[in-house]
Amino acid sequence: MPNSPDRPRRVTVDRDGPLLVEGPVEVVGDDGTVSVSSRFTVAICTCRRSRTYPWCDTSHRRRVKQHEDKPAPSETENQNQDQNPEAPS
C-alpha cells in the first residue's frame, strides 16, 4: 500500500541485507549528495560494498558478515577438521 497521511512510511530492516524503504525516496549522503528514486520500494545499501551506492546491488551476498552470536571459526579449527573430520569439535 502506498504512503498516505494516515499511514507512516514503512522501513524494513534485514540483519544481513539492505534497508527496504517504501518509495518514493530521497537519500542524502554524508557528503551531501542527493539520490532520488521514485520506485515503489527501494533497497538502501548498509554494507557499503554496492557499486551503485546508496542503492543495494546485492554485493552483501558475496561476503556474509559474521554475527556476534556466531563467532567465526579460527584457522586452527578449520585445519584440524580438514585433517580429522570425525574428531569432535
Solvent accessible surface area in square Angstrom, and as a share of the most:
residue,aa,sasa,rsa
1,M,154,0.69
2,P,91,0.57
3,N,45,0.23
4,S,43,0.28
5,P,147,0.93
6,D,132,0.68
7,R,49,0.18
8,P,110,0.69
9,R,117,0.43
10,R,142,0.52
11,V,76,0.44
12,T,65,0.38
13,V,113,0.65
14,D,73,0.38
15,R,157,0.57
16,D,68,0.35
17,G,8,0.08
18,P,18,0.11
19,L,52,0.26
20,L,71,0.35
21,V,13,0.08
22,E,21,0.10
23,G,8,0.08
24,P,85,0.53
25,V,18,0.10
26,E,118,0.53
27,V,29,0.17
28,V,96,0.55
29,G,27,0.26
30,D,130,0.67
31,D,108,0.56
32,G,46,0.44
33,T,82,0.47
34,V,85,0.49
35,S,26,0.17
36,V,103,0.59
37,S,17,0.11
38,S,100,0.65
39,R,176,0.64
40,F,126,0.52
41,T,60,0.35
42,V,7,0.04
43,A,32,0.25
44,I,29,0.14
45,C,7,0.04
46,T,72,0.42
47,C,26,0.15
48,R,153,0.56
49,R,80,0.29
50,S,12,0.08
51,R,200,0.73
52,T,73,0.43
53,Y,95,0.36
54,P,19,0.12
55,W,62,0.22
56,C,28,0.17
57,D,47,0.24
58,T,59,0.34
59,S,3,0.02
60,H,28,0.13
61,R,170,0.62
62,R,160,0.58
63,R,173,0.63
64,V,97,0.55
65,K,109,0.46
66,Q,113,0.50
67,H,36,0.16
68,E,177,0.79
69,D,104,0.54
70,K,129,0.54
71,P,113,0.71
72,A,63,0.49
73,P,80,0.50
74,S,56,0.36
75,E,118,0.53
76,T,86,0.50
77,E,90,0.40
78,N,57,0.29
79,Q,95,0.42
80,N,83,0.43
81,Q,86,0.38
82,D,119,0.62
83,Q,148,0.66
84,N,81,0.42
85,P,108,0.68
86,E,163,0.73
87,A,45,0.35
88,P,133,0.83
89,S,133,0.86
